[in-house]
Amino acid sequence: MRKAHNYLGLILFVQIGLWFLSGLVMAWLPIDEVRGNHLKNSIATSWHKAAISPSDILSEHGRSGSLSLTYRVDTSQPSLDAIPVYFVVDGDNTYRYSALTGEALQTMQESDIRKAAKGQYAGTADIGEMQLLSVLPQEVQNLSAPLWQVSFNDDLNSRFYIDPNTGSVLRVRTDTWRLFDFMWMLHIMDYKDRSNFNTPWLIAFSGCAFLFTLTGVALLYKRFKPKRKNR
């Protein structure tokens, strides 16, 4: 039992230390700052202003068309606002219509995306770089391309990932998030996608850690159990 406990300790001591360290760091970082909520202004839209009905929009499509409600950041006004939008899926094609005028809406231009990003940014830094991505980086791999990546010249190296159709910020990534993501990778032992909680490495090391704990408890009991008194 003692030999098994020692060998398990030699195998596990690095990973157990990483589990404790990563758990401590993730617990210490405020989750709102990790998500970047403190850097993003919220936007709202009012459907009371809608002048076009859904039936008017669907009348231009066949029976296969389905309609849902969405919005688009309004960059024509100095204040941050959004206009109501009808989103129609008709077969393999998608369409967006303004609920105010009924006109078809096209993909937002770079100048509009810049205004939308600046309006939704709660910080004071300027925009450093903008690019339309067709291949997304690892930090937003769960989203769908294309997306606008807007980088700000602040201390956190903040990046906004913006939908080119709505102008809304889908994700905020900062150095705080990147530190949290790195610690999450160490914690779940998924060194590729950083999202799989069922990796063979995690299962194997967790099983070994459980055996390490059992052998340690057994050795403690062996050492401290009461001794029988001789008559």
TORPA-551831 format. One record per residue (C-alpha): residue number from 0; residue in one letter; x, y, z. Coordinates in pm, whole numbers, plus 50000, padded with zeros to 5 digits. Example, Ala and Ser with C-alpha at 12.3 -4.5 7.8 and 13.67 -1.06 7.14 Angstrom:
BEGIN
   k r     u     v     w
   0 a 51230 49550 50780
   1 s 51367 49894 50714
//
This chain:
BEGIN
   k r     u     v     w
   0 m 50000 50000 50000
   1 r 50284 50238 50086
   2 k 50466 50160 49761
   3 a 50151 50218 49556
   4 h 50089 50547 49738
   5 n 50442 50668 49670
   6 y 50436 50582 49300
   7 l 50094 50743 49256
   8 g 50229 51054 49429
   9 l 50523 51070 49188
  10 i 50288 51044 48889
  11 l 50029 51291 49016
  12 f 50213 51563 49206
  13 v 50252 51798 48904
  14 q 49893 51762 48780
  15 i 49745 51791 49129
  16 g 49942 52112 49174
  17 l 49807 52239 48841
  18 w 49452 52150 48944
  19 f 49484 52349 49265
  20 l 49657 52642 49093
  21 s 49412 52663 48803
  22 g 49113 52628 49035
  23 l 49249 52905 49257
  24 v 49308 53142 48963
  25 m 48965 53076 48810
  26 a 48795 53131 49147
  27 w 48993 53452 49201
  28 l 48907 53613 48864
  29 p 48565 53791 48861
  30 i 48349 53618 48602
  31 d 48203 53946 48468
  32 e 48554 54070 48392
  33 v 48641 53737 48233
  34 r 48341 53769 48000
  35 g 48419 54135 47932
  36 n 48077 54258 48043
  37 h 48235 54566 48199
  38 l 48365 54672 47856
  39 k 48040 54638 47663
  40 n 47747 54877 47657
  41 s 47409 54711 47624
  42 i 47176 54805 47341
  43 a 46799 54788 47319
  44 t 46539 54802 47047
  45 s 46172 54891 47063
  46 w 45925 54688 46858
  47 h 45655 54945 46927
  48 k 45802 55144 46638
  49 a 45752 54861 46388
  50 a 45535 54978 46098
  51 i 45553 54664 45884
  52 s 45377 54342 45987
  53 p 45533 53995 45957
  54 s 45261 53890 45712
  55 d 45366 54171 45475
  56 i 45721 54034 45475
  57 l 45621 53669 45438
  58 s 45393 53750 45147
  59 e 45706 53802 44938
  60 h 45825 53448 45013
  61 g 45682 53103 44962
  62 r 45531 52878 45224
  63 s 45876 52749 45309
  64 g 45980 53087 45451
  65 s 46010 53116 45830
  66 l 46037 53445 46015
  67 s 46205 53544 46342
  68 l 46273 53872 46518
  69 t 46614 54029 46552
  70 y 46769 54375 46538
  71 r 47049 54581 46386
  72 v 47264 54846 46550
  73 d 47161 55186 46420
  74 t 47474 55378 46326
  75 s 47287 55674 46177
  76 q 47214 55819 46521
  77 p 47469 55959 46768
  78 s 47314 55763 47056
  79 l 47343 55385 47081
  80 d 47023 55227 46957
  81 a 46900 54939 46742
  82 i 46625 54904 46486
  83 p 46386 54606 46482
  84 v 46454 54359 46201
  85 y 46271 54061 46052
  86 f 46497 53766 45975
  87 v 46358 53530 45711
  88 v 46493 53188 45619
  89 d 46364 53068 45281
  90 g 46525 52744 45174
  91 d 46900 52793 45162
  92 n 46872 53173 45153
  93 t 46840 53423 45437
  94 y 46697 53775 45425
  95 r 46677 54067 45665
  96 y 46414 54340 45646
  97 s 46370 54656 45844
  98 a 46053 54640 46051
  99 l 46032 55020 46021
 100 t 46034 55054 45642
 101 g 46024 54699 45504
 102 e 46338 54750 45296
 103 a 46585 54466 45252
 104 l 46901 54511 45456
 105 q 47246 54427 45327
 106 t 47561 54335 45517
 107 m 47697 54628 45716
 108 q 47997 54813 45576
 109 e 48327 54857 45756
 110 s 48249 55218 45848
 111 d 47921 55111 46009
 112 i 48093 54830 46198
 113 r 48347 55080 46329
 114 k 48070 55305 46459
 115 a 47886 55009 46611
 116 a 48201 54887 46785
 117 k 48287 55230 46920
 118 g 47932 55281 47045
 119 q 47923 54948 47228
 120 y 48270 54989 47379
 121 a 48253 55112 47739
 122 g 48623 55201 47759
 123 t 48814 55508 47644
 124 a 49073 55354 47411
 125 d 49071 55394 47034
 126 i 49028 55121 46777
 127 g 49364 54985 46669
 128 e 49281 54732 46399
 129 m 48979 54587 46220
 130 q 48953 54284 45997
 131 l 48679 54063 45857
 132 l 48764 53703 45945
 133 s 48661 53406 45736
 134 v 48866 53170 45956
 135 l 48809 53225 46327
 136 p 49080 53203 46597
 137 q 49067 52956 46883
 138 e 48920 53207 47128
 139 v 48591 53220 46932
 140 q 48601 52880 46764
 141 n 48243 52801 46868
 142 l 48102 53089 46659
 143 s 48031 53097 46286
 144 a 48232 53294 46030
 145 p 48247 53556 45895
 146 l 48295 53792 46187
 147 w 48451 54133 46230
 148 q 48741 54139 46474
 149 v 48785 54485 46626
 150 s 49094 54538 46845
 151 f 49121 54823 47094
 152 n 49441 54986 47218
 153 d 49375 54932 47588
 154 d 49571 54760 47865
 155 l 49369 54438 47833
 156 n 49423 54396 47456
 157 s 49046 54387 47417
 158 r 48884 54246 47106
 159 f 48523 54267 46997
 160 y 48385 54001 46765
 161 i 48094 54155 46578
 162 d 47823 54007 46360
 163 p 47847 54173 46015
 164 n 47469 54150 45970
 165 t 47352 54301 46300
 166 g 47653 54499 46425
 167 s 47612 54345 46771
 168 v 47907 54226 46977
 169 l 47890 53847 47005
 170 r 48202 53798 47218
 171 v 48450 54010 47412
 172 r 48800 53873 47458
 173 t 49064 54025 47685
 174 d 49388 53915 47851
 175 t 49179 53831 48158
 176 w 48972 53590 47952
 177 r 49284 53442 47793
 178 l 49436 53375 48136
 179 f 49113 53212 48249
 180 d 49098 53004 47930
 181 f 49457 52886 47978
 182 m 49384 52782 48335
 183 w 49066 52607 48219
 184 m 49277 52414 47966
 185 l 49511 52299 48245
 186 h 49217 52211 48468
 187 i 49029 51988 48222
 188 m 49346 51866 48044
 189 d 49207 51939 47696
 190 y 49509 52093 47528
 191 k 49354 52121 47181
 192 d 48999 52259 47183
 193 r 48982 52350 47555
 194 s 48618 52245 47568
 195 n 48610 51867 47618
 196 f 48550 51773 47981
 197 n 48574 51399 47906
 198 t 48932 51365 47786
 199 p 49112 51034 47854
 200 w 49387 51228 48034
 201 l 49139 51379 48280
 202 i 48965 51047 48341
 203 a 49294 50860 48393
 204 f 49450 51119 48625
 205 s 49127 51161 48822
 206 g 49111 50785 48876
 207 c 49473 50779 48989
 208 a 49408 51071 49223
 209 f 49117 50882 49378
 210 l 49339 50576 49433
 211 f 49607 50804 49577
 212 t 49353 50935 49827
 213 l 49233 50586 49921
 214 t 49585 50457 49979
 215 g 49665 50764 50188
 216 v 49357 50709 50406
 217 a 49447 50342 50447
 218 l 49802 50428 50553
 219 l 49675 50686 50802
 220 y 49439 50432 50953
 221 k 49722 50179 50974
 222 r 49943 50429 51156
 223 f 49694 50578 51400
 224 k 49456 50287 51473
 225 p 49434 50201 51845
 226 k 49666 49925 51959
 227 r 49537 49630 52156
 228 k 49657 49608 52515
 229 n 49824 49281 52618
 230 r 49681 49111 52924
//
